[in-house]
Amino acid sequence: MYGIKAIAELILIHLHLQKLSGRSQLRAHTLPDNHIIRLLMDNKPYSPFFSHALSLGLLTKRQCGLLKSHMVDIDNRFNEVFPVFDSINPEFHPSNRIMDLFPNCFSFHLFSRSSNCSFKSRIQQLDALAIEFSFSSSDTLVITDASVKNNVASSIAHIHVFNKPVVKTIHCTINVTSSEAEFFTIRCGINHAVLLQETLKIIVVTDSIHITKKIFDPSLHMLQKQAASILSELREFFNHCSTNTIKFWECPSKSNWHLHKAVDTDTKSFNLTPLLPNKLSWDFSKKLESDNIINNWKMTFQASDLKGRNFLELVDNDNNTLEPTYCKGGTWLQFFGHSNTLCTRATRAITNHALIGEYCLRFFPNEEFPCLYGLYSIEMRWHILHKCRRFNEYWNPRRDSIAHFTQFLERNPRAFAFTSI
């Protein structure tokens, strides 16, 4: 039953298999260029290795047209996704990693969200940092931010150096995630800072401190190629002088620190309309595929009668009809999934499979199932939610809202229960 599956966040099996197939195709991008699967695919201009004797690139057009294989799907996927992994780069080798060779040259200053005073404290720290940097010619302050609108990512960095005008770097691209855009602007800011001859100390201020930690993460991740480029520049920067350092400070957007707010304003005000098609990033392709599958699930759910003719259409706080999803705790379960009893009664009410007159009448059409108070000839779900005096512990009439519907069930534990409580 589609209705039960939607409430339980169980996506339709054919859509789930479609998702798994797409993920397996993308997984091949994480393999090194000399892997046998990569060698079996068509030649790529960026690959330094020769193709296998049985590779797809050596097949004729007719053979390619007749061949139906998962390998063909993987190969086609390579034409739309640009490379982001670089697992065999020397920067990630255990004996050559910056985190091992220069452990004291970089640090992270995280923000504590325990209280509202933390915002004031962080603003004071950043103000003191900016004043300190304004009197030093060897310090460089890099403030970064990124914004994504309509699949167009704007990455902007402001570089502050003693007695010099502020340098702004602006980069735009399409079909990348916000994390990749944030990481790229950090990369651009560091690149500009290390090129300055007098710089001995770099401070990077960002609202995505978790992204900066990927720079020193040697495991396989979607930002490897960019991380390898940053590590190469930092290695040269640290080797140039043993006292050179880089520090990463977290500045939440909600703190509204004036220097970071200026960068944030620039990113949100910058508008660009892409004119040419572009390849997708690996993570964006995965996200786009998941979004398409969820949208397909939503359309199937709304258009099909398989969810049940008696399925209760509830709305959210914005008066939008609830639609199925498996993201962020699901659509329905995030409201009543914390209690098994509450979840059971809510599911009965939504699917109209509760022990009430309206349900019993389907199996015993010649019998009578009136309201116990005698006000209605048939005990109906609508009557229980809106009119019945047996369940009047919650006065709000908006029972079509998922929040008020849940509160009604919590305040009336006998509603849609099989036994009296």
RODREN-44140 format. One record per residue: residue in three letters; y, z negated, x of N, C-alpha, C, O in turn. Coordinates in steps of 0.02 Angstrom, whole numbers, plus 50000, padded with zeros to 5 digits. Atoms other than C-alpha are relative to their C-alpha. Layout:
BEGIN
ALAYZXYZXYZXYZX/...
This chain:
BEGIN
MET499415000050042500005000050000500625000050044500704995650087/TYR499414999349959501655005650075500454993849997500754991850047/GLY499555005750007502604990750005499804994250043500224991250076/ILE500245005549959501514977650089500095001550074500294997150113/LYS499924998149929501544987250254500734999550021500884997350077/ALA499295000349984503444988350248500224992850009500584991250057/ILE499825007149994503634969550218499714997050063500034993050096/ALA500345002749941502394965850358500195003550065499925001950117/GLU499764996349941503294977850478499445004350030499455005650091/LEU500544995849976501714988650493500185007249985500155009549928/ILE499814993050007502265006550523499385004049981498825002249997/LEU500554995750022501205020350447499605002450060499895003950113/ILE500444998849943499715024250557500145006750034500125007150096/HIS499884993449968500115042750584500664999950039500735003450089/LEU499375000649962501895038250637499904995850062500214997150114/HIS500145004149942501225024850753499645004150054499805003550113/LEU500354995749952500045037350835500485005150030500435006750090/GLN499504995449973501495049550852500444996650052500614999650103/LYS499615003849952502495036050940499614998950065499884999750119/LEU500415001249940501055031851059499925006450040499925006350102/SER500074993649965500835050351100500645001650039500615003750097/GLY499374998749966502675052151142500114995450059500364997550112/ARG499925004749945502665036451249499545001950059499745001350117/SER500454998049946501155042751347500265006150037500165006850097/GLN499694994349966502075059051381500564997850047500625000350103/LEU499455002549958503585049651447499744995950059500064995650111/ARG500285004349947502465038251550499875004050063499905001250118/ALA500144995949941502055052851665500615000550046500535002050106/HIS499414999749957503865052351727500014994450051500364994950102/THR500005005649954503505035751812499555001350061499564997450109/LEU500474998649945502185043751925500375003250059500855006950048/PRO499694996749942502645048952103499855007550001499395009849967/ASP500074992750000502815067452142499335002450026499115007950009/ASN500644997849971501165068052238499404997749958498834998449979/HIS500555002050044500145061052093499665006249972499985011449961/ILE500394994250021498755072552032500255002849933500255008849924/ILE499754997650065499475073451855500645004050010500745009149977/ARG499384996349986501165078851924499855006750033500195011650021/LEU500174993849965500335091852035499695005149952499725011149966/LEU500304995450048499415099251885500525003449955500375008349922/MET499484997150043501055102851797500365005750036500245006950095/ASP499644994349972502205117551824500454997750057500654991850059/ASN499575001749943503245118051984500684997749976500975000749931/LYS499325002450014504855108151976500435000950062500204999650118/PRO499584998749942506325112552087500144993950043500284994650102/TYR499855006049962506565094352139499384997150034499434992350072/SER500615002649971504745091752190499865003250067499855009350072/PRO500144997249934504355093752377499275001950010499105004550063/PHE500714998849992502485095652346499805006649967500125009049920/PHE500264993750027501475111352313499594998549937499324993049929/SER500395000850060500615114052147499255000250015499035002950066/HIS500734999849995498765111452122499765007049981500115010749947/ALA500274993350013497665126952113499895001149925499885006849902/LEU500104999450072497375123251928500614997849961500564996049902/SER499395002250033499175119051886500215004849945500005010649944/LEU499764995950056500025125451729500445005750024500485010849991/GLY499554994849975501235135451835499645006350022499955011650028/LEU500384994249978499845147051891499665003649942499325008749953/LEU500294996650057499285151551715500435005849977501045005949988/THR499624994450028499775167951633500334997849935500174992549907/LYS499665001650062500915168151482499514999649942499574995449898/ARG500495000050054499445172251370499584993750003499434990749951/GLN500405006049993498425157851440500414993849978500144989349946/CYS499575005550021499895146051415500074999749924500114994349895/GLY499934999850072500065151851235499384997649964499424994849909/LEU500635002050031498225148651199499814992850014499424989749977/LEU500195006749979498115131951287500334994749957500944994749949/LYS499765005650039498285116651176499764993650035499174991850031/SER500195005749959498305101351286500564994950003501154996649997/HIS499505005349991499165084651306500405001250064500994999350068/MET499664998549938499595090451482500585004949988501105004450020/VAL499474995350017500605104751406500594996349969501174997849984/ASP499475003950032501575092251300500384996050052501004995350049/ILE499675003749946501925081751455500465004650040501025002850057/ASP499614995349961502525097051549500635002249963501165002749992/ASN499414998250040503675102251406500514994349998501114995549996/ARG499555005850003504385084651401500414999550065500974996950064/PHE499635000249937504895086351584500605004649999501085003650037/ASN499434995350003506055100651537500604997049964501154999649970/GLU499455002950037507105089351426500244993250026500744990650004/VAL499835006649973507145073151527500145000650075499735003450112/PHE499864999849928507995071351696499694994050035499604988850004/PRO500375005349964507135060851831500434993850012501024994350029/VAL499655006249988507615042451846499594995250044499864990150066/PHE500435004549962506145034651940499945002450073499955008450087/ASP500054998549929505965033752128499624994450035499894990950078/SER500385005949979504575021252164499835000050074499724994650102/ILE500194999949930504185027152341500605000450047500535001750106/ASN499415000149958505975026152403499964994450051499764988950033/PRO500045005249948506065016452569500404993749983500254988450009/GLU499605005950018507375004852492499604994749964499804988949962/PHE500405004750038506004996852388499384997750038498964994150010/HIS500585002249961504724994352527500074992650017500624990350034/PRO499965007249988504294975852553500314998150067500644992950072/SER499745001749934504754976152737500725002550011501015001350064/ASN499354996849990506404985152709500494998349944501035001449941/ARG499585001450057507164977352554500614995850019500574991350061/ILE499385003649986508964971252556499944992749980500224988350013/MET500075006850023508474955652459499644995650051499704989550050/ASP500345003749947507394950652608500404999950065500404994950101/LEU499634999549937508514956552750500694996849997500934994150047/PHE499325002750007510204950952681500034995349939500424996649893/PRO500025004250060509824936752558500644996249987500774994149930/ASN499395003950007511494928052589500625004349990501185001749986/CYS499434995550005512594943352570500175001949928500675005349916/PHE499854998450070512514944852381499834993949957499394989949974/SER500115005750045512584932452236500225001949930500605006749920/PHE499844998850070512724931652047500304993649970500054988149981/HIS499665005650033513904920451947499965001149925500365004849896/LEU500124999050071513254919251771500474995849957500774990949980/PHE499565003550047514214913551618499584995549955499064997649930/SER500355004750042513664898151522500305000349929500904999449920/ARG499784999450069513754900251333499874993749959499784994049898/SER500175006250034513444882051291500544997549953500394994149904/SER499455002450043515174878851215500595004850005500615009250047/ASN499404995950000516844886651174500424998850062500805003150084/CYS499615001549939517584877951326499785004450058500165005450106/SER500244995749946516514889251433500425006350008500535008650064/PHE499574994149997517614904151388500654998450038500865002350081/LYS499385001949966519184895051444499884998850074500285000950116/SER500165001349930518344889251603499885006450038500115007150095/ARG500134993649965517754906851645500645003950010500735007050063/ILE499354996649992519494914051614500394997050057500705000650096/GLN499655003449945520234901051731499705001950068500075003050116/GLN500334998049937518944905251865500185007150019500315008550078/LEU499844993049984519284923851851500735000950018500905004950061/ASP499294999849982521164921151854500114997750072500485000950109/ALA499955002549932520994910952013499725005150050499995005950104/LEU500304994949957519884924452086500475005950010500555008350066/ALA499544994449996521144938152046500614998350043500845002450082/ILE499435002149958522574928152124499814999750073500205001850117/GLU500245000349931521554924952280499945007050031500115008050089/PHE500084993249974521164943452297500665003550009500725008050052/SER499354996649995522974948552273500364998550065500835002050083/PHE499685001949936523424940052438499585001950060499755000150116/SER500454998249945522004947252542499905007550002499735010649952/SER500084992749992521944964852610499285002050013499125008050012/SER500704998549985520084963552650499544998949940498934999649945/ASP500405001250061519524959452472500125005649949500685008049941/THR499964994750052519154972152336499714997449935499144994949934/LEU500215002350066519034967752153499835006149957500255010449945/VAL500244994450041518004979752045499844997449930499434992949922/ILE500105002050070518064978051856499725006049963500035011449963/THR500354994350030516864988951756499864998849926499824993249902/ASP500205000250071516454993051576499795007049979499985011950011/ALA500244993550025515625006851476499964999649925499884994349895/SER500034999550072515605012751297499635006349981499705011550013/VAL500384994250024514455024351200500185001249927500094996849885/LYS499824998050067515075033551045499745007049987499905011750024/ASN500284993550018514135047750961499625003250058499685009150071/ASN500424997949943512945048851111500415002250060500145004950108/VAL499584998549943514435051251228500184993450035500494989150004/ALA499895006249963514535037851363500615000850045500665005650083/SER499415000249957516185033551448499934994150047499884988450024/SER500075005349950516055023551610500654999850040500845004750072/ILE499355000749966517685016851683499984993850044499744988550024/ALA499935005649953518005005751835500714999750026501005004950043/HIS499355001149970519644998351894499904996350066499594991050068/ILE500075003049934519744994552080500684997350022501165001050030/HIS499385003449981521074981852132499954998250075499494994850096/VAL499965001449928521554980952317500714997650015501194999849984/PHE499365003049982522954971052398500545005350014500435009950054/ASN499404996049987524674979552391499885007549990500205011750022/LYS500134993050013523944995852324499955001049925499764996449888/PRO500064998850073524005004052152499274999749978498815001050017/VAL500685000650028522505001452040499685006949997499975011749973/VAL500384993850001521195015052062499544999949940499174995149930/LYS500434999650059520325020651902499515005850009499705011450023/THR500514994849999518685030151903499745000949928499564996049895/ILE500214998550068518205038751740499455005250002499535010550031/HIS500574995450002516525046951709499725000249929499694995149895/CYS500284999150067515775053951549499355004050004499285008450046/THR500624996350005514055059951505499724999049930499994995149891/ILE500305000650067512945061951353499264998650008498964999650061/ASN500725001250004511185056951303499754994850050499224995750081/VAL500235005749961511085040651400500114993749959500504993749911/THR499925006350035510945022651342500604996250028500874997950081/SER499435004049977512315009651357499854996450065500304995650107/SER500195003349937511355000751495500075004750059500325002750112/GLU499944995249945511285016451600500745001650014500935002550071/ALA499294998849991513145019551571500334994250037500744995350081/GLU499735006049966513555001651624499805000150074500214998850118/PHE500245000049931512485003351780500355005450042500505004350101/PHE499684994649963513285019851828500714998250019500934999850075/THR499315001749982515055013051820500014994650053500474994450094/ILE500065004849946514504998351929499865003650066500145001950118/ARG500154996149940513795010852051500635003550027500755003650087/CYS499394996549979515435020752054500504995150031500824996750080/GLY499535004949973516465004952081499794997650069500224997150113/ILE500245002249935515374999052226500085005650051500275004450109/ASN499944994249955515375016552302500725000650025500835001950084/HIS499304999549979517285016752303500194994250046500574995150093/ALA499825005949961517394999052373499735000350071500094998550118/VAL500304999949933516215001552520500315005450044500265005050105/LEU499684994849960517165017152574500674997850029500935001050075/LEU499385002649973518735006952604499864996550067499454991950070/GLN500155002349932518785003152790500124992550009499754989250046/GLU499825007049989519594985952778499624995149956499704989049965/THR500345004550047518484978952642499454995950033499014998650066/LEU500515004649975517464963652691499654996349944499094993849952/LYS500275003850056517184955852521500125003949936500675006149922/ILE499964996350063516814964352355499814995349943499304991949945/ILE500155003750061516884956052186499945005049943500405008949930/VAL500114995750057516144965352037500004995849937499604991249930/VAL499955003650063516654959051865499755004549945500005010149935/THR500314995950052515594965251720499764995649943499654989649953/ASP500275003750057515014960051548499255001349991498954999249942/SER500724998650002513244966151586499684997750065499435001750104/ILE500255002749938512684954551725499255001250008499005001850064/HIS500724998849996510844957251680499855007050028499325008150057/ILE500094993249974511064975651724500075000050076499715003550111/THR499885000149927511734971651899499394997450038499284999350095/LYS500585002649965510144962151940499475005450012499045004650055/LYS500464994549990509194978551925500115003450068499675006950093/ILE499874997049934510024983852088499504997550051499265001350093/PHE500445003149950508914971852185499294999149974498894995450004/ASP500675000550029507374973652074499555005550029499675011450014/PRO500424994949969505994982552174499465002849953499125007649971/SER500524997550045504854984952022500215006549968500795008749974/LEU499884993550032504725001051923500454999049939500274995449893/HIS499565000450058506205002851804500425006449996500435010550042/MET499674993750016507295016451727500625001250041500905006750038/LEU499394999349961508765013451845499865000650075500304999450116/GLN500215000049930507815015952008500415004750044500625002750098/LYS499644995249958508685031552072500714997750015500944998250071/GLN499325002549989510415024152046499984993750043500424992850086/ALA500065006049960509845007452119499895001750074500174998450118/ALA500134997949931509195016252275500645002450034500755001050093/SER499364997749972510895024552300500464994150016500784994150068/ILE499585005949987511805007852283499754996050059500144993950102/LEU500295003849945510604999152401500135003350067500264999950117/SER499864996449938510855012652532500724998850023500844997850083/GLU499305001349982512745010152526500114992750020500494991450067/LEU499925007049983512614991252528499684998350068499944994150105/ARG500315001149936511434991752676500475001850057500544998150106/GLU499514997949949512725001352777500604995250002500874993750055/PHE499445004750005514084989352715499834993450033500244990550069/PHE500215006349970513104973852768499885000750075500034996150113/ASN500124998949928512594981352936500655000750039500674999350098/HIS499354998949967514414985352974500284993450026500594993250079/CYS499755006649980514854966652981499564994749967499424995249907/SER500465005150026513754951352959500324995649948499974992349910/THR499655004250049515104942652855500165003749935500445000849889/ASN499864996250061515244956552725499564997449943498974996149952/THR500365002650058514744950652552500205003849936500725007049934/ILE499854997450066514674956452372499774994849949499224992249953/LYS500145005050052514734944852221500105003249931500565007149920/PHE499984997350068514414948852039500184994349952499834989349948/TRP499765005050047515374939151907499925002749929500105008449914/GLU500084998150070514954939551723500634998249961500884992549965/CYS499415001150041516434941551605499855002549929499915008549917/PRO500154997750068515944941951420500605003349967501175001349978/SER499464996550033516954953851314500394995449953500994996349943/LYS499675004650047517334939651192500514995550035500954992650002/SER499525004249964518274930251328500705003150002501194999650010/ASN499364996450001519644943651321500424998750062501034997950058/TRP499635000649937520104941551504500415006350009500165011850001/HIS499534994550004521624952651526499805006050043499885011750021/LEU500184994349957520984963351672499385003649973499355009849975/HIS500594996850029519294966451591500165003249933499895008549917/LYS499804997250064520094969351422500345006850009500275011249967/ALA499674993649986521144983251499499495005650011499585011249988/VAL500534995049989519554992151557499645001449935499495007249919/ASP500344999250064518724989151389500405004449953500125008549916/THR499564995950043520224996751299499975007350021499975011849979/ASP500044993249975520155012151411499355003549978499365009349958/THR500654996950018518305015151376499975001749926499695006949907/LYS500044998950072518505013651188500505005249975500405008449924/SER499504995150021520055024651180499875006950028500195011850007/PHE500154993649969519305038551285499525003849956498965001549943/ASN500414995950044518615052351174499855006750032500305009950061/LEU500214993649972517645067451230499485003149955499024999849932/THR500484996350041516715080751132499575004350046499845008950078/PRO500424996049956515215087851227499955007349976499865008549916/LEU500014993050018515215106851231499345003450016499165008349984/LEU500624996849978513575110751319499424995249989499514989149993/PRO500595004450006511805104151290499844996850068500004999650121/ASN500155003649940511185091651416499314996849994499074995649939/LYS500645003450001509535083851466500094992749979500654990049979/LEU500005006950022509065066551405499784995550057499404997550100/SER500275004949954508825051051508499324997649973499184998449914/TRP500665002250020507085043451505500044994749945499684995249895/ASP499945005450049507625027951409500315002549935500115000449881/PHE499694997350060508725037751289499505004249960499495004049899/SER500514996050034507285049651251499524995549962499314997149907/LYS500455004750033506165034851211500344996949938500024996249886/LYS499625002950056507515027151100500085005249943500005003549885/LEU499914994850050507855043751012499365001349961499385002349900/GLU500644998950033506015046250975499844994349952499604995549896/SER500125005750044505865028650903500455000249939500234998849883/ASP499544999550056507405031150796499785005449950499825004349889/ASN500234994750045506715047550727499394997949960499324999649902/ILE500605002350034505055039350685500184995049946499914995249891/ILE499795005050049505905024750597500355003549941500245001749884/ASN499674996350054507015036950499499505003649956499585004049895/ASN500524996750038505475046650449499634995149955499474996649897/TRP500325005350039504665030550391500434998049940500184997049885/LYS499555001950055506205026050288500025005349945500005003649886/MET499984994750050506265043050203499355000249960499355001049899/THR500655000150035504395042250164499964994149952499704994849897/PHE500025006150042504595024650096500415000949937500204998849883/GLN499574999250058506035029249981499775005649953499855005149892/ALA500194994150040505325045949922499314999349968499175002649919/SER500705000450023503525040549895499934994549947500294989549949/ASP500175005050050502815031049746499464995250024499264990649988/LEU500545004049975501485023349858500204992750013499774988450020/LYS499785006949990502555007849885499914995949936499944989849938/GLY500105003450064502255003649702500595000949954501175000249974/ARG499474999050048503235007149545500394993649985500964993949962/ASN499685006350016503624988749526500304996650062500474990750060/PHE499725002949939504274986149703500734998149988501135002149964/LEU499335002750013505844975349695500495002550053500415000950112/GLU499504997349954507324984349773500544994750012500954993449967/LEU499495005049981508374971149862500525003250045500405008650073/VAL499454997449959510014973749954500204994950052500044988950045/ASP499765004549948510794966350111500704997449981500934998549926/ASN499345002850013512474957650127500545005249989501065003949959/ASP499524994550010513354974550130499825004249939500095009749930/ASN500214996650062512514979649966499635006550013499635011049971/ASN500414994249984511404992450053499274998449986499034992950001/THR500705001150016509614994549994499604998950063499685002550112/LEU500405001549941508374986950115499515005650015499205008449970/GLU500454994849978507384999450217499534997250054499734992750090/PRO500495002849952505824996550324500195001550073500475006850088/THR499934999249928505924994250512499584994750035499434989550005/TYR500375005149962504954985150648500444997150055500194993450098/CYS499545002549949506504981250754500354993749977500464992749917/LYS499595006050012507434964650766499714995549946500074993149902/GLY500315004550047506184954550667499845002949933499664999349887/GLY500154996950064505954967150528500564999149950501054995649963/THR499485000250052506954969150367499924993949955500404990449941/TRP500135005450048506134956450251499794993550036500034988150018/LEU500295006049970505204944550367500514995650036500414989650043/GLN499505004149966506764938950459500314994949952500634990149975/PHE499735004650049507274930150297499504994749978499684988949969/PHE500495004950025505654921950242499364999750041498874996650020/GLY500615000049958504394924950382499874993550035499324992650063/HIS500095006449965504644907350452499544995349963499314990349992/SER500435004450040503594899650311499465004349967499615009149932/ASN500554996250030501874905850258500024999749924499915004749890/THR499985000850072502054898750083500585004149970500495007549920/LEU499424996350024503794906050059499885007550005500065011249959/CYS500144992849990503234922850129499515002549947499585008049922/THR500494998050050501754923150010500335000949931500215005949897/ARG499684999650065502814919649856500505005849998500565009249947/ALA499514994549998504164931949911499645006849994499885011249959/THR500384993750003502864945749936499735001249929499755006849905/ARG500234999350069502124942349764500565002249954500475006549911/ALA499434998350043503844943349686500235007250012500365010849964/ILE499754993349984504364959249777499525005449974499745010549948/THR500494995050022502744968449738499794999049927499435003149898/ASN500175001750069502604960349565499254999049990498975001049939/HIS500715001850004500834954349600499944992449998499564989450037/ALA500035007250009501094936449543499664998449933499615002849889/LEU500365002050060500154926749409500504998449945500594992649926/ILE499525000650055501454929749273499795004749944499355008949953/GLY500204996050057501374937749102500045007550011499605011249989/GLU499914992849988502024954649159499425003050039499225008650026/TYR500564997649959500614956149286499344999649961498945004349963/CYS500625000950038499224949249173499945005149944499385007049925/LEU500014995250056499714961449035499705006750021499465010449977/ARG500304993749977499104975949142499255000049989498955005249975/PHE500725000550005497314969549131499774997749930499204998949910/PHE500175002350068497364961548958500555002149952500954998049930/PRO499454997450041498494972748853500034997349929500554997849897/ASN500015002350069497964964948688500184992649993500214990149937/GLU499845007150002498404947048734500764999050006501135003750022/GLU499285001649995500094938348733500114995250059499724990650070/PHE499835004149942500904930848886500754998349998501145000950038/PRO499295001550006502564923448831500234995150052499844991950086/CYS499705005149957503764912848931499814993149973499804992249912/LEU500215006750022503224894548924500544996549960500394992049921/TYR499465002950039504934890248854500095003649933500495001549891/GLY499984996350063504674903048715500625004249989500735006649934/LEU499394996250009506304912148748499875007550004500245011549975/TYR500164993049993505484928748795499275001049981498844996849995/SER500684998650023503944936748721499525001450058498925000450052/ILE500404998649941503334941948894500344996750061500944997350070/GLU499745003249940503534931949054500075005450055499585007350086/MET499874994549953504344945249166500334997450064500624992050065/ARG499695001849936504924944849346500754999449994501054994750019/TRP499275000250009506714948849296500214993749963500724990649979/HIS499855005950039506664934649170499964993750044500384989250039/ILE500075005849955506054922249303500594999550048500854994150061/LEU499464999949950507394927549428500684998549970501104995550003/HIS499315000250026508874927949310500114995649939500664993349928/LYS499875003150064508584919249144499614993549987499854989149953/CYS500445005550018507144906749140500284993250020500504992350076/ARG499735006749987507684888549125499524995750040499714990350064/ARG500475003749957506124882849216500205000350073500034995950113/PHE499814999049930506874889449377500765000750004501025006250016/ASN499274999950000508704884849373500304995650055500864993150048/GLU499765004349946508854875149537500505003550045500795000350089/TYR499534996349958509934888649613500435004349953500165008549917/TRP499574997150052511444894749513500245007050014500435010549967/ASN499694993649983511994910549607499625005749964499015006349971/PRO500334994650038511634925949496499805006050043499455010450018/ARG500144994249959511514938149643499284999750027499184999250088/ARG500705000449978509604937949648499765006750027499205007250051/ASP500184993649970509594956249701500165000250074499975005050109/SER499855000649928510254950949871499444996250033499214991150008/ILE500575003049966508894946649996500154992850020499704988550018/ALA499825006849980509844931150054499964995349940499674989849945/HIS500015004350060510094924149877499304999849969499104994749941/PHE500704999850023508324929549827499584994850037499194991250007/THR500375004849959507634919249971500204992849983499784988449978/GLN499775006750018508714904249927499734997849932499554992049923/PHE500295001650065508114905149747499284997650007499084992749976/LEU500705001949990506294904349805499944993350035499504989350020/GLU500025006449965506664889949923500174994249954499874988849959/ARG499795005350045507524879849787499534999249940499554994149906/ASN500485000250056506164883849658499305001350026499045006850020/PRO500664999049968504484881049744499455001949951498925004249973/ARG500514998050048503524884149581500045007449982499565010149953/ALA499924992950019504204901849560499515004450037499485004350099/PHE500484995249974502844915049586499434996550040499134999550084/ALA500565003649969501594901649641499415000149953499505000249892/PHE500604999850042499794901849579499844993249968499524993049916/THR500135006750026499734883049552500664996449990501154998050022/SER499415003950013500994870749485500114995150057499634992150082/ILE499835004549946501904860449616500404994149973500604989750010/
